[in-house]
Amino acid sequence: MTEGRRIGLPRSLLYHTFHSLWTTFFEELGWRTVTSPPTNRRVLERGVALAVDESCLPMKVFLGHVESLRGHCDAVFVPRIESLNETEHVCAKFMGAYDIVRNTMPDLPLVTYDVDAANGVQERASMLALARELGAGPLVARRAYARAKAAQRAHDLEMVRLQESLLDVGSAERDHTRILVVGHSYNLADELIGKPILEFLRSLDVEVVTSAEVDKPQARALSKRLSPSIKWTYNKELLGAVELYREVVDGIILVVTFPCGPDSLMAELCQRRVEDVPVATLIIDELQAEAGMRTRLESFVDIIEAKRHAAHKAEVEA
């Protein structure tokens, strides 16, 4: 019996993309889900202490979240994701997350499943196998997976719908500056990394559009216009968001966490190939001061608004 058993979900990395899938799946199997608290300085500092120096900021945050679940659940869920389709890959941190946690915290009980579509390991088969490991019969396992996928699809569609409704107002009809913030969902949704950026922009009366609420298949297809050869699935989605929205925003902010190689390449591509919209890059690490971040954002918004006012004045005079 699984009644009363608890699965811990670290509120970091792919949780921000797949939380509906994972939460529904485990709860349909009869497990309670326990999510770690929003990121704070204590979580980050603990993650920094556990990680090797060369780890990227999101991995340091992730280790802090895993550690914070100790004693609050029966096992922590850490998936191993290598590729979501046959021709692309995800960042190495998703491939190594399970092994990093297992070796960093060897006494912590873990639950996992593998996804490596490039080598024939599919999500459905892996999640059904996990359900069986957790004591579910075949019928319960298939039902749990089907309901979890339906919940994830509904969530994704709703996020896209909400953003598209915001974009229904065209540039000529709106009063506010509109900025596209491009970054991985695990950065933009994080309380310490991305949310302060989004909240501060909104406090400046900026209409914020993000790459996290994009139609992902459409974005991956559009990414070819900026880079036909990039192989990282999630960076393709970010590039596709730039291509999808560049004509309906006044500026673009790229949120890059140090020292992320794929994101650095994406930022360089955008800086070189997006010439019709102002682009700024924010590089965030664990030492980032909020005052410095705010100063850069204010300056960027001021430049964009001055450009908008000049364009409006030229139209009126014409």
VEXDREN-2710 file (C-alpha; in Angstrom, 1 decimal):
% VEXDREN-2710
k/r/px/py/pz
1/MET/0.0/0.0/0.0
2/THR/1.3/3.5/-0.8
3/GLU/-1.2/5.4/1.3
4/GLY/0.6/8.1/3.3
5/ARG/3.8/7.6/1.3
6/ARG/5.4/10.9/0.2
7/ILE/7.4/11.7/-3.0
8/GLY/9.6/14.9/-2.8
9/LEU/9.6/17.1/-5.8
10/PRO/12.5/19.7/-5.9
11/ARG/11.1/23.0/-7.0
12/SER/13.9/23.6/-9.6
13/LEU/15.1/22.5/-13.1
14/LEU/12.5/20.7/-15.1
15/TYR/9.9/20.8/-12.2
16/HIS/8.8/24.2/-13.7
17/THR/8.1/22.5/-17.0
18/PHE/6.7/19.2/-16.0
19/HIS/5.1/19.8/-12.5
20/SER/1.6/19.0/-13.8
21/LEU/2.8/15.7/-15.3
22/TRP/4.7/14.6/-12.3
23/THR/2.3/15.7/-9.6
24/THR/-0.7/14.2/-11.3
25/PHE/1.2/10.9/-12.0
26/PHE/2.3/10.3/-8.5
27/GLU/-1.0/11.3/-6.9
28/GLU/-2.9/9.0/-9.3
29/LEU/-0.7/6.3/-8.0
30/GLY/-1.7/7.1/-4.5
31/TRP/1.4/8.9/-3.3
32/ARG/1.4/12.3/-1.7
33/THR/3.7/14.9/-3.4
34/VAL/5.8/17.3/-1.2
35/THR/7.3/20.2/-3.1
36/SER/10.3/22.0/-1.7
37/PRO/9.8/25.7/-0.8
38/PRO/10.5/28.5/-3.2
39/THR/14.2/29.3/-3.6
40/ASN/15.7/31.6/-1.0
41/ARG/19.2/32.5/0.0
42/ARG/19.5/29.5/2.4
43/VAL/18.5/27.0/-0.3
44/LEU/21.1/28.6/-2.7
45/GLU/23.9/28.7/-0.1
46/ARG/23.3/25.0/0.8
47/GLY/23.4/24.1/-2.9
48/VAL/26.6/26.1/-3.5
49/ALA/28.2/24.2/-0.6
50/LEU/27.1/20.8/-2.1
51/ALA/28.0/21.5/-5.7
52/VAL/31.4/21.5/-7.4
53/ASP/32.6/25.0/-8.3
54/GLU/32.1/24.5/-12.0
55/SER/28.4/23.8/-11.7
56/CYS/25.9/26.2/-13.2
57/LEU/23.7/28.3/-11.0
58/PRO/20.5/26.2/-11.7
59/MET/22.3/23.0/-10.7
60/LYS/23.5/24.7/-7.4
61/VAL/19.9/25.7/-6.8
62/PHE/18.7/22.2/-7.6
63/LEU/21.0/20.6/-5.1
64/GLY/19.8/23.0/-2.4
65/HIS/16.2/22.0/-3.1
66/VAL/17.0/18.3/-3.0
67/GLU/18.7/18.8/0.3
68/SER/15.7/20.8/1.7
69/LEU/13.4/17.8/1.2
70/ARG/15.5/15.6/3.5
71/GLY/13.2/14.4/6.3
72/HIS/10.0/15.6/4.7
73/CYS/9.4/12.7/2.3
74/ASP/10.1/9.0/1.8
75/ALA/12.0/9.5/-1.4
76/VAL/13.0/12.4/-3.7
77/PHE/12.2/12.3/-7.3
78/VAL/15.1/13.0/-9.6
79/PRO/14.6/12.0/-13.3
80/ARG/17.3/11.4/-15.8
81/ILE/16.5/13.2/-19.1
82/GLU/18.9/12.8/-22.0
83/SER/16.9/13.4/-25.1
84/LEU/13.2/14.1/-25.9
85/ASN/13.4/13.2/-29.5
86/GLU/15.7/11.3/-31.9
87/THR/17.6/14.3/-33.3
88/GLU/18.1/16.6/-30.3
89/HIS/19.6/16.6/-26.8
90/VAL/19.0/18.5/-23.6
91/CYS/21.7/20.1/-21.4
92/ALA/24.1/17.7/-19.7
93/LYS/22.9/18.7/-16.2
94/PHE/19.6/16.9/-16.9
95/MET/21.5/13.8/-17.9
96/GLY/23.7/13.8/-14.9
97/ALA/21.3/15.1/-12.2
98/TYR/20.4/11.7/-10.8
99/ASP/24.0/10.5/-10.6
100/ILE/25.1/13.8/-9.1
101/VAL/22.5/13.6/-6.3
102/ARG/23.2/9.9/-5.7
103/ASN/26.9/10.5/-5.2
104/THR/26.5/13.8/-3.3
105/MET/23.8/12.6/-0.9
106/PRO/24.3/8.8/-0.9
107/ASP/22.0/8.3/2.1
108/LEU/19.0/10.0/0.5
109/PRO/16.4/7.6/-1.0
110/LEU/15.7/8.5/-4.7
111/VAL/13.1/7.7/-7.3
112/THR/13.8/8.1/-11.0
113/TYR/13.0/7.3/-14.6
114/ASP/15.0/7.7/-17.8
115/VAL/14.0/9.4/-21.1
116/ASP/16.5/9.0/-24.0
117/ALA/14.5/9.0/-27.2
118/ALA/17.6/9.1/-29.3
119/ASN/18.4/5.6/-28.0
120/GLY/14.9/4.3/-28.0
121/VAL/14.1/5.0/-24.3
122/GLN/10.6/6.6/-24.4
123/GLU/8.9/8.6/-21.6
124/ARG/5.7/6.4/-21.6
125/ALA/7.5/3.1/-21.1
126/SER/9.8/4.5/-18.5
127/MET/7.0/6.1/-16.4
128/LEU/5.0/2.9/-16.6
129/ALA/8.0/1.0/-15.4
130/LEU/8.4/3.5/-12.5
131/ALA/4.7/3.0/-11.6
132/ARG/5.3/-0.8/-11.4
133/GLU/8.4/-0.2/-9.2
134/LEU/6.2/1.9/-6.9
135/GLY/3.7/-1.0/-6.5
136/ALA/1.0/-0.1/-9.1
137/GLY/-0.7/-2.7/-11.3
138/PRO/-0.7/-2.3/-15.2
139/LEU/-4.1/-0.8/-15.3
140/VAL/-3.5/1.8/-12.6
141/ALA/-0.1/2.7/-14.2
142/ARG/-1.6/3.3/-17.6
143/ARG/-4.4/5.3/-16.2
144/ALA/-2.0/7.4/-14.1
145/TYR/0.1/8.2/-17.1
146/ALA/-2.8/9.0/-19.3
147/ARG/-4.3/11.5/-16.8
148/ALA/-0.8/13.0/-16.1
149/LYS/-0.3/13.6/-19.8
150/ALA/-3.8/15.2/-20.1
151/ALA/-3.1/17.5/-17.2
152/GLN/0.3/18.6/-18.7
153/ARG/-1.3/19.3/-22.1
154/ALA/-4.1/21.3/-20.5
155/HIS/-1.6/23.3/-18.5
156/ASP/0.6/24.0/-21.5
157/LEU/-2.3/25.1/-23.6
158/GLU/-3.6/27.4/-21.0
159/MET/-0.3/29.1/-20.6
160/VAL/0.0/29.7/-24.3
161/ARG/-3.6/30.9/-24.5
162/LEU/-3.1/33.5/-21.7
163/GLN/0.0/34.9/-23.4
164/GLU/-1.6/35.0/-26.8
165/SER/-4.5/36.9/-25.4
166/LEU/-2.1/39.5/-24.1
167/LEU/-0.5/39.8/-27.5
168/ASP/-3.9/40.4/-29.2
169/VAL/-3.3/44.1/-28.5
170/GLY/-1.0/45.4/-31.3
171/SER/1.8/47.9/-31.0
172/ALA/-0.2/50.8/-32.3
173/GLU/-3.0/50.3/-29.8
174/ARG/-1.1/49.8/-26.6
175/ASP/0.3/52.4/-24.3
176/HIS/2.9/50.3/-22.5
177/THR/6.4/49.2/-23.5
178/ARG/6.4/45.5/-24.3
179/ILE/9.5/43.4/-23.6
180/LEU/10.2/39.7/-24.3
181/VAL/12.1/38.0/-21.5
182/VAL/13.9/34.9/-22.9
183/GLY/15.1/32.3/-20.4
184/HIS/14.5/28.7/-19.4
185/SER/11.4/28.2/-17.3
186/TYR/13.6/27.0/-14.4
187/ASN/15.2/30.4/-14.3
188/LEU/12.3/32.7/-15.1
189/ALA/10.0/30.9/-12.5
190/ASP/12.6/30.8/-9.8
191/GLU/12.0/33.1/-6.8
192/LEU/15.6/34.1/-6.6
193/ILE/16.8/34.1/-10.2
194/GLY/14.0/35.2/-12.6
195/LYS/11.0/36.4/-10.7
196/PRO/12.7/39.5/-9.4
197/ILE/13.5/40.5/-13.0
198/LEU/9.9/40.0/-14.2
199/GLU/8.4/41.8/-11.1
200/PHE/10.8/44.7/-11.4
201/LEU/10.0/45.1/-15.1
202/ARG/6.3/45.1/-14.3
203/SER/6.9/47.8/-11.6
204/LEU/8.3/49.9/-14.4
205/ASP/5.0/49.6/-16.2
206/VAL/6.4/47.2/-18.8
207/GLU/4.2/44.6/-20.4
208/VAL/6.2/41.4/-20.0
209/VAL/6.1/38.5/-22.5
210/THR/8.2/35.4/-21.7
211/SER/9.6/32.5/-23.6
212/ALA/8.2/30.1/-21.0
213/GLU/4.6/30.4/-22.2
214/VAL/5.4/29.8/-25.9
215/ASP/3.9/27.1/-28.2
216/LYS/6.9/24.8/-27.9
217/PRO/6.5/22.8/-31.2
218/GLN/6.0/26.0/-33.1
219/ALA/9.0/27.6/-31.4
220/ARG/11.3/24.7/-32.2
221/ALA/10.3/24.9/-35.8
222/LEU/10.9/28.7/-36.0
223/SER/14.3/28.4/-34.3
224/LYS/15.7/27.2/-37.7
225/ARG/15.6/30.8/-38.9
226/LEU/18.2/31.8/-36.4
227/SER/20.1/28.6/-36.2
228/PRO/19.4/25.6/-38.5
229/SER/21.9/23.4/-36.7
230/ILE/21.5/23.9/-32.9
231/LYS/20.8/20.6/-31.2
232/TRP/19.7/21.6/-27.7
233/THR/15.9/21.2/-27.4
234/TYR/15.3/23.9/-24.8
235/ASN/17.6/26.4/-26.5
236/LYS/15.7/25.8/-29.7
237/GLU/12.5/26.8/-27.9
238/LEU/14.2/30.0/-26.7
239/LEU/15.4/30.9/-30.1
240/GLY/12.0/30.1/-31.5
241/ALA/10.4/32.4/-29.0
242/VAL/12.6/35.2/-30.2
243/GLU/11.7/34.6/-33.8
244/LEU/8.0/34.3/-32.9
245/TYR/7.7/37.5/-30.9
246/ARG/10.4/39.8/-32.2
247/GLU/8.0/41.8/-34.4
248/VAL/5.5/42.4/-31.6
249/VAL/7.8/43.5/-28.8
250/ASP/9.9/46.7/-28.3
251/GLY/12.9/44.9/-26.8
252/ILE/14.3/41.5/-25.8
253/ILE/16.1/40.6/-22.6
254/LEU/18.1/37.3/-22.5
255/VAL/18.4/35.8/-19.0
256/VAL/21.6/33.7/-18.9
257/THR/22.9/31.9/-15.8
258/PHE/26.6/31.5/-15.3
259/PRO/28.4/29.4/-16.6
260/CYS/25.9/28.0/-19.1
261/GLY/27.5/27.1/-22.5
262/PRO/24.3/26.5/-24.5
263/ASP/22.8/29.8/-23.2
264/SER/25.9/31.7/-24.0
265/LEU/25.8/30.5/-27.6
266/MET/22.1/31.4/-27.8
267/ALA/22.8/34.9/-26.5
268/GLU/25.6/35.4/-29.0
269/LEU/23.4/34.2/-31.9
270/CYS/20.6/36.7/-30.9
271/GLN/23.0/39.6/-30.4
272/ARG/24.4/39.0/-33.9
273/ARG/21.3/38.1/-35.9
274/VAL/18.5/40.1/-34.3
275/GLU/19.1/43.6/-35.6
276/ASP/15.6/45.0/-35.7
277/VAL/14.9/44.9/-31.9
278/PRO/17.1/46.1/-29.0
279/VAL/18.6/43.1/-27.2
280/ALA/20.1/43.0/-23.7
281/THR/21.8/40.1/-21.9
282/LEU/21.6/39.6/-18.2
283/ILE/24.2/37.1/-16.8
284/ILE/23.2/35.9/-13.4
285/ASP/25.3/34.0/-10.8
286/GLU/25.0/33.4/-7.1
287/LEU/26.8/36.7/-6.3
288/GLN/24.4/38.8/-8.4
289/ALA/23.4/42.0/-6.6
290/GLU/19.8/43.1/-7.1
291/ALA/20.7/46.8/-7.2
292/GLY/23.0/46.2/-10.2
293/MET/20.3/44.1/-12.0
294/ARG/17.7/46.9/-11.4
295/THR/20.0/49.6/-12.8
296/ARG/20.6/47.6/-16.0
297/LEU/16.9/47.0/-16.4
298/GLU/16.0/50.6/-15.8
299/SER/18.5/51.8/-18.4
300/PHE/17.3/49.3/-21.0
301/VAL/13.7/50.3/-20.5
302/ASP/14.6/54.0/-20.6
303/ILE/16.4/53.5/-24.0
304/ILE/13.4/51.6/-25.4
305/GLU/10.9/54.1/-24.3
306/ALA/12.9/57.0/-25.7
307/LYS/13.0/55.1/-29.0
308/ARG/9.3/54.6/-28.9
309/HIS/8.5/58.2/-28.2
310/ALA/10.8/59.4/-31.0
311/ALA/9.1/57.0/-33.4
312/HIS/5.7/58.2/-32.3
313/LYS/6.7/61.9/-32.7
314/ALA/8.0/61.3/-36.2
315/GLU/4.7/59.6/-37.2
316/VAL/2.7/62.6/-35.8
317/GLU/4.8/65.1/-37.6
318/ALA/4.6/63.2/-40.8
END
